[in-house]
């Protein structure tokens, strides 16, 4: 039986350190070895796409696969799919989605994981492959790959977020699931614990996402104005 996961334990700290190292490695490759960078970006993009089927397989092997973890409909799953598209094609909307979703949401999951099992359980690897990979991608596409958010990105992301919430809310009602934690908060400690009870914390999440999106977009707004 796998040991329970503890936030900021040695295994978690190792993952965080490796995440930073991966970001710097990709940045260095993009600067000095562009051909190698393309290969690494496509490998990372492929791994992001494989993170969901891998997680599904590992949950099935562990006997805890259900509708709540068997479909790629969480906020971080959308960021992961968008990140893969961004790394392979530089599609601008995909770059924006992985940047804003990744740093406004997935980063929270990387720092305060909703994870029950620790290293070396395969579910540990699948979880951090997705979350660390998305965070690295979100930073890499807007810096080294030169695909920053375009003008109007915050309003565009608000529309994407509201569309996502509407679709996933309907799916939750149909399947009795809790994707995007719209029905109840994660079991592990998270930022949501400070946003009020259900359903009020959903409104708080939407408002907070707009604050995060605006702050994440601010450096690029300033850069455009300086030009």
URQUIJO-V762211 format. One record per pair of residues at least 24 apart in sequence whose ideal C-beta (glycine too) atoms are under 7 Angstrom apart, sorted by sequence separation. I is the first residue (numbers start at 0). GAP is how many residues later the second one is. D is the distance in Angstrom with one decimal. If there is no record, write none. Layout:
BEGIN
((I,GAP,D) (I,GAP,D))
END
This chain:
BEGIN
((51,25,6.1) (105,25,5.5) (109,25,5.5) (74,26,6.3) (78,26,6.8) (78,27,5.1) (105,28,4.4) (106,28,5.4) (50,29,5.8) (75,29,6.5) (105,29,5.8) (74,30,4.9) (75,30,4.6) (47,32,4.7) (101,32,4.6) (75,33,5.7) (101,33,5.6) (47,35,5.1) (48,35,4.6) (101,35,6.6) (102,35,5.2) (47,36,4.3) (97,36,6.5) (101,36,3.0) (44,38,7.0) (44,39,4.2) (97,39,5.5) (98,39,4.7) (97,40,5.0) (44,42,3.5) (98,42,6.4) (43,43,5.9) (44,43,4.8) (97,43,6.4) (98,43,5.3) (41,45,6.5) (40,46,4.5) (41,46,6.0) (94,46,4.6) (94,47,6.9) (160,48,5.9) (79,50,5.2) (82,50,6.9) (86,50,6.1) (98,50,6.3) (82,51,5.3) (85,51,6.6) (94,52,4.1) (157,52,6.1) (79,53,7.0) (95,53,5.2) (75,54,6.1) (79,54,5.3) (82,54,3.9) (75,55,6.3) (78,55,4.7) (82,55,6.9) (85,55,4.9) (89,55,6.5) (91,55,6.3) (156,56,5.2) (89,57,5.5) (95,57,5.4) (99,57,4.7) (75,58,6.3) (91,58,6.3) (153,59,4.9) (95,60,6.8) (153,60,5.6) (61,61,6.4) (85,61,7.0) (95,61,6.4) (96,63,6.3) (153,63,5.1) (57,64,4.1) (58,64,6.5) (152,64,5.5) (57,65,4.8) (54,68,6.8) (57,68,5.4) (148,68,5.4) (54,71,3.9) (148,71,5.2) (53,72,4.9) (113,72,4.1) (147,72,4.7) (113,73,6.7) (150,73,7.0) (113,74,4.9) (50,75,6.0) (112,75,6.8) (111,76,6.6) (113,76,6.9) (111,77,6.1) (50,78,4.9) (111,78,4.9) (50,79,4.1) (46,82,6.1) (47,82,6.9) (50,82,6.9) (107,82,6.6) (107,83,5.7) (47,85,5.0) (46,86,6.1) (47,86,6.9) (77,86,6.4) (43,89,6.0) (47,89,6.9) (18,91,7.0) (43,93,6.6) (72,95,5.9) (72,98,6.4) (6,105,6.0) (73,105,5.5) (74,105,5.1) (103,105,5.7) (6,106,6.6) (72,106,4.4) (73,106,6.3) (10,107,5.6) (4,108,6.6) (10,108,4.0) (66,108,5.3) (103,108,3.9) (8,109,6.9) (67,109,5.1) (103,109,6.2) (4,110,4.5) (25,110,6.8) (66,110,5.0) (67,110,5.8) (4,111,6.0) (3,112,6.3) (4,112,5.8) (5,112,7.0) (103,112,6.5) (4,113,4.5) (14,113,4.9) (18,113,4.3) (22,113,4.8) (26,113,6.9) (99,113,5.3) (102,113,5.6) (3,114,6.4) (21,114,5.1) (25,114,5.1) (29,114,3.8) (1,115,4.0) (2,115,4.5) (29,115,6.9) (1,116,6.3) (18,116,6.2) (22,116,5.7) (26,116,6.8) (99,116,6.0) (14,117,6.1) (18,117,6.1) (22,117,6.5) (26,117,4.8) (98,117,7.0) (25,118,6.5) (1,119,3.9))
END
